[in-house]
Amino acid sequence: MSQCDRPLFSMDGSQTMKKNFIKDAVQYLPAHIIPLVFVFISVPVFTRIFSPIEYGNYSLIMSMVMILNSLLDWLPQSVVRYYPIFDKNKSLNAFFGNIICLLFASILILIVIICSIAVFFRPFVSTQSYHLFYFGLGVFASWSIFNVFLQILRSQRRIGWYCFFSIWKSAISFALGLIIVLSLNFGINGILLGSILTIIIILPFMWKKAFAGTRIVYSKIDITLLKNMMLYSYPLIIASISAWILNLSDRYIIKFYHGSRDVGIYSASYDISRNSILLFINMFMLALGPLSMNIWENEGRDKSAHFINGVTSYYLLICIPAVTGLAALSHLIMFVLTGDKYIEGHRIFPIIALGIFFFGLQQIYNYGFLFHKVTRFISLGVMLSSCLNILLNFVFIPKYSYLAASITTMASYGFLLFLAVIFSRRYFTWTFPWKVFFKALLSSCVMMIFLINVPINTCSWKLFDLIASIGIGFTVYTITLLILRESNASDALLLIRLKIKQLS
């Protein structure tokens, strides 16, 4: 019997791995379901308050925040990778001291650099955009500190607190930003100010929880640790910057050729589709990271390969129907969430969803590099894909605007997945669950055909039609999967059943 044909986690000790993964994945769900709810709430609220031009300018500032956060992404990633080692050696005091010093020094250096650049470009930027820029710097600094603290909690597998702080950031940022916008007439600046104040309020409490029971030692930075972290993470900085180019830079090209209106429509559609799939991807990645590293360090290659195989099966069973469901319901989703001003963006929904699906699968293949600390291949793959993306964007966006941007993004993510598969074979191999893939794909196609050809019209309020369509689509997919006798479906569906039980 091949590895693909066996039940998931059938090796010795596998039940513990299975239970730990499902438990962690389910516990991480609130940290993604609830923020996703606020994404879905914020998009229709903000797109009704602000015009596509204003929303486009907001998207451009947040793109700047993301590139700056990408430059610091090496630090939280190093926390996840090196925490188990220092925890095992009982030397977390010095480790935390080094992390905090590096964090604040890096933020200060980046702010000085970006402000110097901004002064040079001041004559070419409107006053409103310039004010947005400084609010954006505040968001960058607060988010950077928040993200490092959050990854410390994740490394400690303190999932409850991780979820609490993630939900706080999403819920309070939205509520506070909306209050400032409506009561103080701050415009787009109010959204950014709400994000900053939300983090400032919660940071002291986060500090207490992340470093509870630890006496942080502030001595001079451990050069050996810094060197090891940089060797591990510096390629990830390049990868993060390249990922920003791949994920967000097209907005600036659209702005140059077609204006802020097209940026606003593209951003609203892109964000809804992307975050819908990232809900599931992040659920897997957050649970996969600490568990996979512990299995690799303590149980070896074979169990790690089997663990990755099983997690990939879960990923396929859940994410493939999510992509096809977005494709089938794209028009209805955009109508419900954004209204008529942005509805034309529904065309890019399935394209973006497929691209993000490729991205999630590529993240799984990256563990071959992360296990061996050879992250340069991750950065190389993302760099090549981002270069391809920029080239395609400059060729096609001038004529086809944001529709071309969505297609080039999807193609670039597909190319990135191809490179990850090719490069990772050199370090870590595992069996891809092709049988699960084809069964999930066939079941999803049946669901999609049903949703397209059997429109749901429950009442005049389209929100109910959307909810009913999602429920019916899930039912059709599940029944088809069971008819195909996909034995692993029960484990994937267990994630949902456990969550329902947990909430009841």
Secondary structure as the mmCIF struct_conf table of DSSP 4:
data_model
#
loop_
_struct_conf.conf_type_id
_struct_conf.id
_struct_conf.beg_label_comp_id
_struct_conf.beg_label_asym_id
_struct_conf.beg_label_seq_id
_struct_conf.end_label_comp_id
_struct_conf.end_label_asym_id
_struct_conf.end_label_seq_id
HELX_RH_3T_P HELX_RH_3T_P1 GLN A 3 ASP A 5
BEND BEND1 ARG A 6 ARG A 6
HELX_LH_PP_P HELX_LH_PP_P1 PRO A 7 PRO A 7
TURN_TY1_P TURN_TY1_P1 LEU A 8 PHE A 9
BEND BEND2 MET A 11 MET A 11
TURN_TY1_P TURN_TY1_P2 ASP A 12 GLY A 13
HELX_RH_AL_P HELX_RH_AL_P1 SER A 14 TYR A 28
TURN_TY1_P TURN_TY1_P3 LEU A 29 LEU A 29
HELX_RH_AL_P HELX_RH_AL_P2 PRO A 30 ILE A 49
BEND BEND3 PHE A 50 PHE A 50
HELX_RH_AL_P HELX_RH_AL_P3 PRO A 52 LEU A 71
TURN_TY1_P TURN_TY1_P4 LEU A 72 ASP A 73
HELX_RH_AL_P HELX_RH_AL_P4 TRP A 74 LYS A 88
TURN_TY1_P TURN_TY1_P5 ASN A 89 LYS A 90
HELX_RH_AL_P HELX_RH_AL_P5 LEU A 92 PHE A 121
HELX_RH_3T_P HELX_RH_3T_P2 ARG A 122 PHE A 124
BEND BEND4 VAL A 125 VAL A 125
HELX_RH_AL_P HELX_RH_AL_P6 THR A 127 SER A 155
TURN_TY1_P TURN_TY1_P6 GLN A 156 ARG A 157
HELX_RH_AL_P HELX_RH_AL_P7 ILE A 159 LEU A 184
TURN_TY1_P TURN_TY1_P7 GLY A 187 GLY A 187
HELX_RH_AL_P HELX_RH_AL_P8 ILE A 188 ALA A 210
TURN_TY1_P TURN_TY1_P8 PHE A 211 GLY A 213
BEND BEND5 LYS A 220 LYS A 220
HELX_RH_AL_P HELX_RH_AL_P9 ILE A 223 ASN A 247
TURN_TY1_P TURN_TY1_P9 LEU A 248 SER A 249
HELX_RH_AL_P HELX_RH_AL_P10 ASP A 250 HIS A 258
HELX_RH_AL_P HELX_RH_AL_P11 SER A 260 GLU A 299
HELX_RH_AL_P HELX_RH_AL_P12 ARG A 301 THR A 338
TURN_TY1_P TURN_TY1_P10 ASP A 340 TYR A 342
HELX_RH_3T_P HELX_RH_3T_P3 ILE A 343 ILE A 348
HELX_RH_AL_P HELX_RH_AL_P13 PHE A 349 TYR A 365
TURN_TY1_P TURN_TY1_P11 ASN A 366 ASN A 366
HELX_RH_AL_P HELX_RH_AL_P14 TYR A 367 HIS A 372
TURN_TY1_P TURN_TY1_P12 LYS A 373 LYS A 373
TURN_TY1_P TURN_TY1_P13 THR A 375 THR A 375
HELX_RH_AL_P HELX_RH_AL_P15 ARG A 376 SER A 424
TURN_TY1_P TURN_TY1_P14 ARG A 425 TYR A 427
HELX_RH_AL_P HELX_RH_AL_P16 TRP A 434 ASN A 453
BEND BEND6 VAL A 454 VAL A 454
BEND BEND7 CYS A 459 SER A 460
HELX_RH_AL_P HELX_RH_AL_P17 LYS A 462 ILE A 483
TURN_TY1_P TURN_TY1_P15 LEU A 484 ARG A 485
TURN_TY1_P TURN_TY1_P16 SER A 487 ASN A 488
HELX_RH_AL_P HELX_RH_AL_P18 ALA A 489 LEU A 503
#
